[in-house]
Amino acid sequence: MLIKKSLLSDIKSNYFKVSTLSNHRIRKAPSITSLSTVEAIVTFLRQTGGNDQLHQSLLDIFDQLVDKQISAMGKTIYQKNYLNKFCT
């Protein structure tokens, strides 16, 4: 059997230190330190760019979207399904 080399193995891996907690309040996350995709991208860009305020507008828009989704579902549903829920 011939095994081909995976193209993914050629991609360089990058790791970064997470110094803030996620503000994504409408998901079930594996841990309290898990970030949404937008938050992870902004964190990575800030750390590689050396500017802690870089791309703040992305996070502001993201927060507005989350607020609108919570408002649309109502306080009771939000509290029942999302408040302090983490996957284990």
C-alpha positions, 0 to 999 in steps of 0.5 A: 500500500502506497501512503501519500504525504499529507499536504497539511504536514507541510504547513507551519504551526503557530501557537499563541498565548491567550491572555484574555477570556472569550466574550462569545456568550452564545456557545458551548465551549470546551473550556473557559479559555476557548476563543471564538474564531474571530477572537482567535484571529484578532489575538493572533494578529495583535500578538504578531503585530505587537499592538494590543488594540489592533483590529478592535473594531472586529471585536466590537462588531462581534460583540454587537452581533452576540448582543443582538442574538441574545436579545432575539432569543430572550433572557430566559432561553439564553440563561437556560441554554448558554449561561455558564455552559462549558463542554467537559 
